[in-house]
Structures are given as structure tokens and as C-alpha cells.
Amino acid sequence: MPLHESAEEKAATAPAFHDKLKKRLRAHFSSPENSERTKPLTSDATDKFLSQVNSIIQSRLDDERFDMFALSRDMLLSRSQLYRRLKPLIRQSPGQYLKFVRLQKAKELLEQTDMPIGEAAFRTGFVSQSHFTRAFQQQFGVNPSDYRRSLSQTGHLQKSAEMNLSEATKQFYLSYLAAISGKKKTKELLCRYIADEKLIGHILFFESIFPEYSLHVDELVAEGDRIFVRAHLTGQHTGEGGVIPPTNRPVDTPFALGYRVENNKIVSFWAIADQMEFLQQLGLAKEQVNVEE
């Protein structure tokens, strides 16, 4: 048996290896562990869609009859279409999201105005004040009356504490990014910053395909113990990825990430990436070309 394959033999086996890489990537993105974290990202279309949804909701907040059926009609979508498109973006059902937006607006009214609690409830679509009180308690862990009293007691100290936590979360992420971007990502290194085993596995998977890949932040927003990042990944497919030979192609693909940080470690995350663009850059999926007749 020859120790080295000929050029003809390598060329003959290349398609099979590429098929394996396709299957491995698709299996990773579609597995139960990652399917909720890797939805297709079309940033302009997504922003426009969410902006339209939020605009409609905000304009109808005081209408207690406004629900998901009404929202789907205003969006010119069926209820099932709205659910499929919206849930991956908001990480909850559309009905839960509508209630959250109502309660968040009511909370703002309690913070920024002196209007009675009953009026704040009515202006955000709650006909029953008792229903509003229960929903507010479930969402924020305190009833509206106690929350309003706490505002006068805590005042600027509360706002200062929130700002300090947000800044600490931001600085933690920047130190984490500096430690892993463009460097070899070992499990030992990742465990210093991450408590979520699924995220560690996610990173190690990509490290095995794109050794020492880099992350470039385009937008970073920290609020309390949570952080949102819009960025892009750059690297070159020189790693074996387990059983797949490298294509040596470079990649530069956008993604969005959300983290929750606790005790200086990432404890949960979600991610959205453009899987099709990723496969196209590797030469494993054909680019769609619009042909004008």
C-alpha cells in the first residue's frame, strides 16, 4: 500500500470530505443544543422586522383588546408565521412578549410620572388593576405600590448601582475577548471565563475548524448583568475539525451574541449566525445569483 496518495486520488476523495464537513456543520447548527442559538441572521431585515413589530405594539398599548391576532393582521402575516419569525428573535412567545412590553411601559410610567397606578395600568392595556398587580409582581418581583415607594427611597443610589454593574459587565467581556480572540482557545482557558458548558463546546468546535480565529466587535451594549454583542468572526479553515481536511479558505461572517454574567463568568448565552453565508464562504454551498432577463 502506498504511503502517500497521488494528486488524482486526493482530487477524487475531496468531494467526499466536503460532504462530511457540510454534514458536520449542519449537524452542529441543527442539534438540540445549538438550534435555538443559531438562527439565520439577516441584520437589516431583522432590525426592520422587529422595529415594525415594536412600533405597532407601542401604538396599541392602551388597547386592551390588542393581542397576537391583531398584531399578525397588522403585520400582514398569519399567526403561525408571526410566531415562527418572532419567537427566535425575542426568546419567548409573542403573547409573552406583548405582556412584557406592556409591563415595561407601565414600569416606566411609574418611574417617570406621578400618575396613579390604576391609570398606568389602564394606559398599558390592563383593564383590571388586580390583574395588572399580579402580572407586575410576577415580572419584576415586587408589586406596583411597593415599587413606587422604593423609587423615592433609593433614588440616585439605585441608578448609580445599575450603571456600575453595567460597566463591570462590559469590562469583564472586554477582558474575556482580549484573552481568546486570535489566540488558541483551550478548555482550561475558557473555564476561567465561562460556566456554561454548551458555550465552551460551541467555541471549541469552531476552534477545531478555524484555529485561533478572531472576534471583531461592531456593537456592544451592557445592561446590568447582561450584554449584547454584534460582531464578526474572521479565520481560516486550516483545522481538521475532527475528521474533515481543511479547505484553507478564509471566512468573515457576522453574528450576534447575548450573555448573562454572574460572579465574573458567563452563565448563559444565545447566538444568531448566518449559516448559509458561512457555508458559501467555505465553498460548500452555492451563492444565489439573481439573473435579470
N, C-alpha and C positions, 0 to 999 in steps of 0.2 A: 504493500500500500504506500503511495507517495506521501511524503511528509508535508508537501505544500500543494495547494490547489493551483491549477492553471488559471490564467485570466478568463478562459472560456467557461471553466467550472464556476468561478466566482460570479460571472455575469449571469449564469443560469440559475444560481441559488439566490441572487439578490432579490427578485420579486417575492420569494417565499419569506425572506427575512423582513421585508417591508410589510407584508401581510401580518406577520407576527406583531410588529410594532403597532400597526393600526389596531389590532385586536387588544393588545395590552393597554394602549392609551384609552380606547373606548371602554374597556372593562373597568379601568380606574375611574373614569368620569361617570360611568353609569352604575357603579356599585352603590349599595345602600349607604355606605359610609360617606360617599362623596357626591352622590347625585343631587342632594339638596344644596351642596356647596358650590356646584359648578354648572350654573345655568348660563346659556349663551348671553354674552354681553354685546349690546349694540348701544353704545353710550348715548348718542344723540337721540335715538328713537326711544330709549328707556327714559331719559330725562323728560322728553316731550310727553310721553305717555303718563308718567307719574305727575307731571305738572298739570296736565289736563284733569286727571282724577282728583287731585287735591283742590284745584280751582273749583270744580263742580261741587265737591263736598263743602268747601268753605262758603260757597254762595247759598247753600241749602241747609246750613247748620241749625237754623231756627225752625225748620220744618220737621215736626215730629213724625210725619208720615214718610219722610225721605228714607229709603232703605236701599239694599243692593239691587232690587228690581228696578227702582227708579234710576240708580246710578248706571246700570247696564243699558237702560234705554237712552239716557243722555250720552253715553259713550258709543251708541250705535253697535252694541255687542250683545250677544246672548249672555245670560247669567253664567253659564258654564264657561264661555270664552273669557269673560271678565275674571272669573275665578282662576282659570289656568294661567292667564297672563299676569295677574296681580299678585297672587299668593307667593310665588318665588321671590318677588321683589320686596314684599313687606313682611315676610316671615310669619304671617298669621292669616286667618281667613279674612276676606273683605268685610264681613259683618263685624268682626272683632276690631278691624282697623277703623271702621266708621265710628264705633263706640269710643275707641281710643282718641280719635281726633276731636270728638265732641267733648270728652272729659278734659283733654289737654287745653282746649279753648276755655272751658269753664274754669279751669285752674288759673289760666292767665287772667281772666276777668276778676277772680278773687284776689289775685296778686296786684293788679294794676288799677282797679277801681274800688269804690266803696259801695257798689250796688248790692242789694240784699241777695242772699244765697239763692232764694227762690227765683229771683229774676235771672241770675246767672244760669240756673238750671233751665229755665224757660227759653232763654236766648240760644241755648245749645241743643234744643230739641227734646228736653226731658219734661214731659207733662206732669209727672208725679215727682214731687220733691223727695219722697221717701225712696223711690226707685233711684233717683239721682244720688242720694246719700249712700245707698248700698253700693252702687256702681263706683262711686268716688272712693269709698273705703276699700273696695276690692282692688282698685287700680293703684292707689297711692298709699295704702296702709294707714290712712287717717281719715276721719270724717271731715266734711267741709267746714264745720264750725270750729273744730279744733285746729284745722289747718290755717284758717284765717287768723285765729288768735296767735298761733305760732309765728306768723309773719311779723307782727308788731314786737314780739319778744326777741326774735333772732336778728331781724333787720339785716344790716350790712354784714354782720359776722357770718351769717349763713351764706351770703353771696360770695364773701371772701373765701370761705372754706371750699365751696364748689369750684371756684377759679383755681385754687391751689391744687385740688385733686386733679382737675383737667390738665394743668401744667405738668404735674408729676407723671400722669399717664402719657402725655406727649413725650416727655424726656425719656421715660422708660422705653418707648417704642423706638426713638431715635438711637438709643444705645444698643438696643436689640438689632436694629437694621445695620448699624456700623459693625456689629460682631459677625453677621452672617453674609452680608452682601459682598459678592465677589470673592468669597473665601470658602474653604472646604467645610461642609456642614456635617458634623458628626453628631451622633445621638447624644454624646456627653455634652457637647456644646449647646445643643438645642434644649436639653433638660435644664440648663441654667436659666432659661427664659420662658419655657413653655411647660405647662402642666397638662395640657390636652394631648393625649397620646395620638389621636387621629391627626392632629395638625403636624405632629412630629413625623408620622408616617407619610403624610402628604409631601412634606418638604424633602424627606429622604428619597422618596420616589423620583422627584424631579432632579435631585442632586445626582442620582444614579444615571440619569439620561443627559443632563446638562451640568457637568462638574463645575463647581464654583460659579454658578450663574449669579447674575447681579439683579438687584431690585432698584428701580428708579421711581421715586415718589413724585407724582404730579399734583396731588392734593392730599392734605392731611388735616383732619378735624378731630379734636379730642373734646369729649364732654363727660365730665365725671370719670368713671372707671371704664368708659367705652371710647373706642377710637375707630374712625372710618378712614380708609386709605384708598385712593385711586392712583394706580401706578402701572408700570410696565416691566416685564421681565425680559432680560437680554441674556443670551448664552449661545453655546454652540453644541450641537448634538455629537459629542465625541465620546460619550459614555456608553457602555454596553447595555445598561438598563435591564440587567438580569440575563436575558438570552438574545437581545437584539443588537446586531452590529451597528455602529454609528453611521449616520448619513453625512456627517461633517457639515451639515447646513446650519447657518446662524438663525436664531429666532429673535423676534422683538414683538412681544404680544401684550396687549393691555389686559388689565384685570382690576377688580375691586375687592377689598377685604374689609371685614369688620371684626374687631376683637373686644373681648372684655378682660380687663386686667385686675388681678387680685393678689396682694402681697408680692408685687413685683414679678408676677408670672402671668402669662396668657392662659386663661382657664377655659375659654370658649372662642369659637370663630365661625365665620361664614365666608364664602368666596364665590365670586362670579367671574368666569373667564370665557373668552371667545374660542371655543373648542375647534370650530371649523377653520378659523384663521390660523390657529396653531398647527393643525394638520396640513393646511396648504403650504405654510412656510417650511414644513419638513418634506414637502413634495409627495405627501401621502393622500392628498385629496385635490381634485381639480378645482381651479378657480372658476367661478361663474363669470361668463363673459356675455354682456348684452350686445347683440348684433342688430344693428339698425338696417332695415330693408330699404 
